Amino acid sequence: MLMTGCHKGLSAKGAKSSATNSAPAVPAILITSSNPRTNEQFSLDLGVVTLTNHSETCVALGSGRNCLFIPLLIDRHNVQLTLTVEATNGSGKMRDLSVTQVTTKTDEPFEVEVGEFSFSFTPKVVSE
């Protein structure tokens, strides 16, 4: 799986999902470093994230890092999420790729680690 990059990033005012023009804004993220003696670990609180079933949503994390969310509704209450964090160097070449797939409940907060990032958010998945 290779990502080509994101078109929208997060700012202090938030960002819209790139999967659909009608998606509500994603709240600003809170990035905190955890243990500087080991590899850097970042915690990101994304709040409620609206995703479209079977559609990719890309969030720019800054510093050449992007996260791709791919939801797949299992039933009305459960969703399988594939989260991919890609890091590129200054010339745009991939230097790190982390992929995690989880199953969680829709509309309920949860937390997941992908590479050097720990995400907490509430997935709200809409049908196509």
C-alpha positions as CSV (number, residue, x, y, z in Angstrom):
1,M,0.0,0.0,0.0
2,L,1.6,3.3,-1.1
3,M,0.1,6.7,-0.4
4,T,0.7,9.6,-2.7
5,G,0.1,12.3,-0.1
6,C,-2.6,14.4,1.4
7,H,-4.2,17.5,0.1
8,K,-5.5,18.9,3.4
9,G,-3.7,19.3,6.7
10,L,-4.7,20.1,10.2
11,S,-4.4,23.6,11.5
12,A,-5.4,25.3,14.7
13,K,-8.9,25.8,13.2
14,G,-9.2,22.2,12.1
15,A,-9.4,20.6,8.7
16,K,-12.0,19.0,6.5
17,S,-12.0,15.3,5.5
18,S,-10.6,14.9,2.0
19,A,-12.9,12.0,1.3
20,T,-16.0,14.2,0.8
21,N,-16.8,17.9,0.5
22,S,-19.7,17.7,2.9
23,A,-17.8,16.1,5.8
24,P,-17.7,18.2,8.9
25,A,-14.4,19.7,10.0
26,V,-12.0,17.5,12.1
27,P,-11.0,19.2,15.3
28,A,-7.5,20.5,15.8
29,I,-5.1,17.7,17.1
30,L,-3.2,17.8,20.3
31,I,0.3,16.4,19.8
32,T,2.3,15.5,22.9
33,S,5.6,13.8,23.1
34,S,5.9,10.9,25.5
35,N,9.3,9.4,26.1
36,P,12.2,11.4,24.5
37,R,14.8,8.8,25.5
38,T,13.3,6.2,23.0
39,N,11.8,6.7,19.6
40,E,9.5,9.7,19.6
41,Q,6.0,8.8,20.4
42,F,3.1,11.2,19.7
43,S,-0.4,11.3,21.1
44,L,-3.1,12.8,18.9
45,D,-6.7,13.5,20.1
46,L,-8.7,13.8,16.9
47,G,-12.2,14.1,18.6
48,V,-15.0,12.9,16.4
49,V,-13.8,11.9,12.9
50,T,-16.5,11.5,10.2
51,L,-15.5,8.8,7.7
52,T,-17.3,7.5,4.6
53,N,-17.7,3.8,4.3
54,H,-15.2,2.3,1.7
55,S,-13.6,5.8,1.1
56,E,-10.1,6.9,2.1
57,T,-9.7,10.0,4.3
58,C,-6.2,11.4,4.5
59,V,-5.0,13.7,7.4
60,A,-1.7,15.5,7.1
61,L,0.1,15.2,10.4
62,G,2.9,17.7,9.5
63,S,6.7,17.1,9.2
64,G,6.2,14.9,6.1
65,R,3.8,12.6,7.9
66,N,0.3,11.6,6.7
67,C,-2.4,9.3,8.1
68,L,-4.8,7.4,5.8
69,F,-8.1,6.2,7.3
70,I,-10.0,3.4,5.4
71,P,-13.3,2.4,7.1
72,L,-15.3,-0.7,6.3
73,L,-18.7,-1.0,8.1
74,I,-19.2,-4.6,9.4
75,D,-22.7,-3.9,10.7
76,R,-24.6,-0.9,12.1
77,H,-22.4,-0.8,15.3
78,N,-19.0,-2.0,14.2
79,V,-16.3,-0.8,11.8
80,Q,-13.0,-2.2,10.6
81,L,-10.5,0.6,10.3
82,T,-7.2,0.4,8.4
83,L,-4.9,3.2,9.5
84,T,-1.7,3.9,7.6
85,V,0.9,6.4,8.7
86,E,3.5,7.3,6.1
87,A,6.6,9.5,6.7
88,T,8.6,10.9,3.8
89,N,12.0,12.7,3.8
90,G,12.7,16.1,2.4
91,S,12.9,14.8,-1.2
92,G,9.5,13.1,-0.9
93,K,10.8,9.5,-0.7
94,M,9.2,7.2,1.8
95,R,11.3,6.6,4.9
96,D,8.7,4.9,7.2
97,L,5.4,3.2,6.7
98,S,3.2,1.8,9.5
99,V,-0.1,0.0,9.0
100,T,-2.6,-1.1,11.6
101,Q,-6.0,-2.7,11.2
102,V,-8.5,-2.7,14.1
103,T,-12.2,-3.4,14.6
104,T,-14.1,-1.0,16.9
105,K,-17.6,0.3,17.7
106,T,-18.9,3.3,15.7
107,D,-19.7,6.4,17.6
108,E,-17.7,5.3,20.7
109,P,-14.2,6.7,21.7
110,F,-11.2,4.5,21.2
111,E,-7.5,4.6,21.1
112,V,-5.0,2.9,18.7
113,E,-1.2,3.0,18.1
114,V,0.2,3.2,14.6
115,G,3.9,3.4,14.4
116,E,5.1,6.3,16.5
117,F,1.6,7.8,16.9
118,S,-1.2,7.0,19.4
119,F,-4.5,8.2,18.1
120,S,-7.7,8.7,20.2
121,F,-10.9,9.5,18.3
122,T,-14.5,8.6,17.9
123,P,-15.2,7.1,14.5
124,K,-18.5,8.2,12.9
125,V,-19.0,6.3,9.7
126,V,-21.6,7.2,7.1
127,S,-22.8,5.0,4.2
128,E,-21.8,5.8,0.7
